[in-house]
């Protein structure tokens, strides 16, 4: 800041008064694009208008009670003004600092949606605002895939994120589609290289049909940890097109050498075959036969011996299908004999509440010698007088 401005400000105070000097400073800071300085100049202007000291105390405890609301409004106006100026300059991370102060992500989200990044873009800062701070997470995951790759995208999706289930699902769908696109492109390139023609197939299943040589000598075409992670993520989705895409990926996994199929505990011990059946259930295909498959996994791996994971998966599947009565029966049969457990699926009491099968609670409580739950079940089953 050159000394000329200081001289001009002093002269303006002497000749036109403090208000004019403040306006001059604000105009000068704006013209120099010193928007951070402009924010504080606007706060000084508001303090002057309220008749208090122009020197900010930081805590604003020097303001009289009657001025607090007006000054808060002034802060909001200054933040919006400066935030919009940063947006006009394409400085989105700087703008976000002010709109975050206002709890108003919309202007920044709109700017992110319109943004096209290039090699000069500070992608780390943009991704932080868009994805990690949740302003435009779908754009953020797209940029992570574009600039940092699938590995980084899977890593960030595995972290704790402040996203709604809908947003998390939308990001997962992006990863599924990106991985299938990558695999299809690599398969086509390999077929072109070996067979000297461009294959017409558009799915993984079409491209690998009759081409077992693609997997000869334990060969694979994408990072298998990515394949495993994306297939697992897909199990959290509701019925959608991406489930079919994931099943297409499972068909690739089934062709891999056994040494590349990650060992997992039941019910996903036959990794890609079991995930394929799970996704088929979510898609509404062969539901009864596939449910019987997972019920068989529980019977073959009793929770008392193999742990409760397979049973919890089965119960949660029943709940996702809208079958709480069947889920209650499964919990009663497989889990209640083990006593109190921490579960990822609903427990007996929760399912009793949902199904109104209070008689089941009473019966189980009697078997377990729990007089409190027994009486609660009896009383809950008695209609109350209107």
N, C-alpha and C positions, 0 to 999 in steps of 0.2 A: 504494500500500500504506500504510494508516494506521498511525500509531505504536502504536496499541493492541495490534496483533498482536505487535509486537516486545517490548513489555512482557510480554505473556502468555507468549511463548516463553522469555524470561529467567526468569520466575517458574516455569515448568514445569521448566526445567533445574535450578533450585535446589531444587524440592520433589519432583519425580518422576524426575528424571534425564534424560540426553540422549536415550535411546531414546523416551521418552514425548514429548519435545519434537519429535523428528523426526516421529513419528506425527501429532502435532497440526498441524505445518506441512503435511504431506501432505494431511490432511483439509481444512484451510483452503484450500489451493490448489485442491483438487478442487471444493470448494463454490463457489469464486469462478470456476471454469472457466478457471483459469490453468494449462492443461495443459502448456504449454512449461516453466513453472516447476516443475510437478509432476515432469516427467521428471528434472530435475536433483536435485530433492529425493529421489526414489527412488534415484538413483545415490549420493547422500550416505548414505542409509540403508544401502545395501549395503556401502559402504566402512566405515561404522561397525560393521556386523555382522561384517565380516572383520577388525576390530581394527586398521585402518590409519587414517591421518589422514582426517577427513571433508572436507578441502579438496581438491578435484579439481585435478590437475596438468595435465590435458589429454592428456598422453601416457600416463598411468598407469604410468610407469616406476618410480614409487615403490612399486608393489605387489610383494610377494615372489612368486617363481615359483609357489609353492603356491596363491596366491590368484587367479592370472590366469584360470583356467577358470571359477571361481565368479563372478568379477566380470563376465566376458563373458556368463555366463548372466543375471546381474543386469541388464546393459544390455538384453539381449533381452527380459526380462520387463517392464522399464520401458517399452521401446519399444512392446511389444504392448499394455500397459495404456493408455498415452497414445494410441496409434493408435486403439484401440477407443473411447476416450472422445470423440475428435474425430469418429469415424464416427457415434456416437450423437447428436452435435450437428449432423450433416449437413455437417461441414467436411471434405470429401473431400480437397482439395489438401493441407491441413495433416496429415491422417491419412497420406497417401501418403508424406510425408517420413519417417515412422517405420516404415511397413511396407516401404519401399524399403530402409531400413537392415537389415531382416530378410530381404531378398530374398524377400518373400512378398507377391505382388500379389493373391492370391485374395480376401481380405476387401474390398479396395478395388474390385476388379473386380465383386464381387457387389453392392456399394453402388452402383456406377455403373449396373449393369444395372437396378436398381430406381428410379433417379433420374428424375424428371420435371422438366425445366427450365422456367423461366418468365422473365418480364422482369426479375426481381430476381436471377436466378442469375448468378454471375460465370462466364460461359460460357468466356471465354478460359482461365481457370485449369483449368476442368473439361476442356475439350478438350485442353489440354496434357497432363494426366494420362492421359486416356482414349486419345487418338490418338498424340500425338507421343512419349509415353513408353511407349506400347504396352500399357497396362493393360487397356483394353477398346476396341480399335481400331474395331470395327464400330459400337459406340455412338458413338464419336468421329466417324466419317465421317458418320453420320446427323445428328449435331448440327451439323457443319460445313455440310452441305447445307441443314439447316433454318434456321440462323441467319446463315450467311455466303454461301450460294449456291454454284452450280455452279462458278463461276470459281475460288473459293477451294479447293473440293474437288479440282478438277483440278490446281491449283498444288501442293497438298500431296502429291498422289499422284505428282507428277513429281519430288519431292525424295527424297533418300536416307532410307530408312525402315528401322528395325530389325525388319522383319516377315518371317515365313516366307512362302514362295510361296503357301501356302494362304490366309493372311490377306490378302496383297496381292490375290489373285484375288477373295476375298470382297468387299473394298472396291471393286474395279473393277466387280463385278456390281451393287453398290449404285448406282454412278454411271450405268451403262448403263440401269438401270430408271428412275432419277430423270429422266434426260434424255428417255427415250421418253415417260414420263408427262407431262412438261412440254410436249413437242411435240404429243402427242395432244390435250391440253387446249387448246392455242392453235389448233390446226387446227379443232377442234370449235367454238370460239368464233368463228372467222372464217367458217366455213360457216354457223353460226347467224345471224351478222350479215348476210351477203350473201344467203343463200337462205331465211332466215326459218324454219328448222326445225332440230331437233336431230338430227344424223346418228347412225345406229345403229352405225357402224363402231367397232371397238376397236383396230385397228392403224393404223399410218401408211399402209400400202399400201392398205387399204380406204378411208381417208379421202381420199387424193389421187387415187384411181382416177376417171378422167373429169373431173377438176377442174383442168385445166392453168391455169385462171385464177388459182389460188392462187399461181402463180409469175410471173404477168404483171408486166411492168415491173420485172423483177429483184427481185421481192419474196421475202422469207424470213421465217421465224417464230421462229427461235431463234438464239442466237449461234453463228455457223458455226465459230468456233475451238473451241467446246465440242464440236460435232459431230465435227470432225476429230480432236480429241484422244481422245474416247471411242472412236471407231472404231479408232484406232490401238492404244489400250490393250487392246481386246478380243482382239487377235491373240495375246496371251499366255495366253489362257484355253484350257483343255481343253474337250472336248465338254460343253456345258451349255445350258440354256434361253436363257441370255443371248446366246449366239451368234446364235440366231434373232432375238432382239430387235434386235441390232446390224444384222443384215441388213435388218430392217425400216427402221432408220435409214438404211442405205445407199440404199434405194429412194427416200427423200426426197432424199438427196444427189444422186442421178442426175437428179432433176427440176430442180435448181438451174441458174441461168444459168451458162454456162461460166466467166464471169469470177469466180465464187465457188468454183470447184473448185481447191483449192490445188495448185499445180504441185509435183510430186514427181519424184524420179528413179525409173527402172525398178527393180522391177517394178510399182510403184504409180503410174505416170504417168497412167493412166486411173483416177484416184483411187478413187471409190466402186465402180466396176465391178470393179476389181482386188481391192479389199478384200472385196467380196462373194464373189468366186471363192475367195479365200483362206479365208474363214470357212466356205464350203461344203465345202472339203476337210476342215477340222477337224470338221465335222458328219458327214462320211462321204458327202456327196452328189456324184455325178458326179466321183469322185476322179480317175480316169484322164484324163478330158477336161480337168479343171481343172489337173492337174499338167502336162499337155501345154502348157497355156496359159503356165504359168510357165517351163517349159523353153524355150518359144518366145521368151519375154522374154530369157532368157539368150543364146540363139542370135542374137537381133536386137541385143543389146547386149553384145558380147564383153568379158569382164573386162579384157582388155588395152587396150581402147579406152574403155569406159564405167565402169570400176571394178568392184569385186567384190561390191557390195551385192546385186544381183539374184541372183547365183550363191549367195551365202551364204543368202539367203532360201530359195532352191530346195533347197539341201542340208539346211537346218534343217527344212523341210517334210518331206522324206524321212525324216529322223530321227524326227520326231514321229509319222510313220505307221509307225514300226518297220521301216524299210527301209534298214538300214545298208549292205547290198551295193550297192543303187542309189546311195546317197550316196557310197560309195567310187568308183564309176564316174564320178559327176559331178565329184568333186574331182579325180580323175585326168585327166579330159578337159579341164576348164575352168581349174583352179587350179594344178596342179603345173607346167605349163609356165612359170608366172610366178615360180617359185622360192619362197624362204621368205617367208611373209606372216603378218601378224597378222590372224586371222580371228575372226568371231563364231560360226562353225560349226566342227565338228570338222575337224582337218587330216588329211592322208593317214596319218600314223603312228598317230594315234588310231583312225582307222577300220580300219586294218589290224589293230590289236590287237583291236578288237571283232569283226571278221569272221573273224579267223584267216587272212586272205588274205596270208600272208607272201610268196607268190610275186609279188604286185603290188608290194610294197615293193622286192623285189630287182630287178624289171624296171624300175621307175621310177628306182631308184638307178643302175642301169647306164646308162640313157639320160642321166642327169644327171652321170655321172662321179663318183658318190659311193661310194667303195669301202667306207666304214664301214657305211653303210646297206645296201649290197649284201650284204656278208657277214653282217650282222645278220639280213637277211631269209632268207638261205640257212640259217643256223644255227637260227633260230626255227622253220623249217619241217621240221626233222629231229626225229623223235620221240626223246625221251630214254629211255634204258634205265630200267626200273622199279627 
